[in-house]
Amino acid sequence: MAGSTAVVQAIRTILRERGMTYRDLAGLLGLSEPTVKRDLGQGNFSLRRLDRICEVLAVTVEDLIRNDRPFNTALTELSKKQEAALVADGKLLLVTYLIVNDWRFNEMMATFRIDENELISLLLKLDQLRIIEYRPPRRIRKLTARNFSWRKDGPVEGFFLSRVLPEFFDGPFDGAGDAFHFVGGTLSEASRARMKVAVARLVEEFEQLARNDARLPLETRDGCSAVIALRKWEFSEFTVLRRSGKSTAYPSK
């Protein structure tokens, strides 16, 4: 099989095994879907385009040529042991967060008080934890999938709830691009299911925008966080006022 044909087939294999479409790949590359279809159909894209494809898919050209490793093993979540190691070291957690969000070696070093030797040491630890593959001096390949998320009730989520969330809500939401809405009401099971789908779509849109904007210069981007939550719930101070023996439509927790 010709080298170019093998590479294109390997790219298609990755997309299929990860449940990605040409449209998904086009979004990550900042190209139109027809352009990606044409490139993969004809197999005549530039080496620069190939490097960019490898970057967004977190593989190497060597991986594509060999095509002898499973491409569907990208991590959708970490183990408790991996997350515990991150929570125990604030800088390690920071670097992991940055890499998952497509920060580059120079950007991390230029933005945070982490010198080159320390950053290399952190990257080696992440390599040992099998969260990334690190090839000195500055080649980083994240092993996390496009739909990666932190463990439900895991160490990182616990850290987020106890340390990050209180600080997040402690400040005002009065910036030009800020928004804060707290809404409550009584919804049927069908309506809650509909809202759950809407929340999932909003999360996907946020993540897609973040992936697209990762291509922009660092100085044009700002750290941004959103907390999007929905559950059947009633404030405990309201629940205690319910009449005795009256069933509650909402658990207190």
Beta strands, then each sheet from edge to edge (+ up, - down):
strand 1: 132-135
strand 2: 139-142
sheet 1: 1+ 2-
end
